[in-house]
């Protein structure tokens, strides 16, 4: 079963895998992100979609710059909404860039204690296998 596209914007594409209740969040913006552009995929999942989501696999290799205001929104608003709707796992794919590693580590520290399994990978296929295994515990 393949994942189907459920949202596409100028900076992100969301695909949904029904069997695993998994969202693939693929960023494709090299520049800075506005708060609205950053929030849109998370708000779509929390407020405009009735799809059950156990896991998000975020491919951050082509994600633009994420400022402190955006990280704060994710911690205080986006993640609590997602967890309330059933999110269990958030895995990220990053490149070897030191700034991306810092960003993901910062996000993961902000999200500690929210009840999520959090992991970062440099290899997409490894991340996909890992999150499918992780969400399978909740199916």
N, C-alpha and C positions, 0 to 999 in steps of 0.2 A: 504494500500500500504506500503510495506516494503522498507527500505533503501537498496541500493545495494552498494557493495564495488567498489570503483573506484581507490584506491591506497593503497598498503600495503608495508611498509618498515620495517627495523629492529626496528624502534622506534615509528612508528605511523601508524594508519589505518584511511583511509577516506572512509566514506559511504555517499551516496547521496540519499536524499528523493525528488523525482521529484515533487510531489504534492505541497510541501512547499518550493521548491528551497532551501533546507537546507542541509548543510554539517555537518556530525558528525565527529569530529576530535578526535580520541582516542589515547592518548599517552600511550606507554607501554615500557618505559625506565626509570630505576631507577638511572642510573649513569648520569654523565655529558653529555650534548649534544654538538656536534660540530656545528659550524655555518652551514655547509652544511646540516646536518641532520635536524636541526631546520627549515631551509629555504625551504627544499624540498616540504612539503605539501602546503605551501603558494605559492611557485612558480608554482607548478603543477596547482593550481586553477587559477592563474593569467595568465599563459603563455601557458600551454599545454592542458587545458581543455576548451571546448566551452560550458560547462554547466552554466546556469545562477544560481548565488548564492546570495540569499537575507540574509541568516543567517548562522553563524557558531556556533555550539555547541561544545565547546572544553572540553573534559573530561581530566582534568589535575591531577587527583588523582594519577596517576602512571607516571607522567612526571618527567624526570630527572632535574638536576640543570640547570637553565637558567641564564647565566651570563649577564653582562651589554652590551657586544657586541651584543648579540642576541636580547635583548630588544631594543637596539638602532636601529638595522636593522628592527625590526617589526614596530617601530614608523616611521622611515624615508623612508622605502622602501616598506615593505610588506603590511602595512595597506593602504597607498595611492593607491597602485595598486588595492587592493581589493575593495576599495570604488569607484574607477574609473570604475570598472567593475560592480558595483551595490550593493555591500554589504551594508546592513542596520543595522544588529544586530550581536553582538558578545557576547555570553553568555558562562560562564565558570562554570565547576563543580570542586570544590576543596574539599579536606578533611579538617578536623579541625586543621591541622598543621599550626602553627603560621608563618612559613616561606612561605608556599603556599599562605596564606592570604596576607602577605606582598608583595609577587611577583605579585599576581593578582591586588592588590591595586596600585602597582607601574605601572603595564601595563596600567590599566585603567586611571591613571593620565596622562600617556604619550599619550594616545589616545583621551583624552578630546579634543573637538573642531574639531574632524575629521568627524562629522556627523553620528556617530554610537550610537545605543542604546547598553549600556554595563551593564551587570548584572552578579553577581556571586551567586552560589548556593552550598549547601552541599548535596542536594538531586537531583540525576539525573532525576527522573521522574518529579519533580517540575520544573527543568530547561527546560526539553523537552516541557512540557505543556506551559511554559512561552514563549519560543522562537517560538513555533508554533503560538501562539496568536499574538506575535509581528510581525512576517513576514506576517501573513495573512492580515495585513493592507496594504501591498504592492502588493498583488496578483491581 
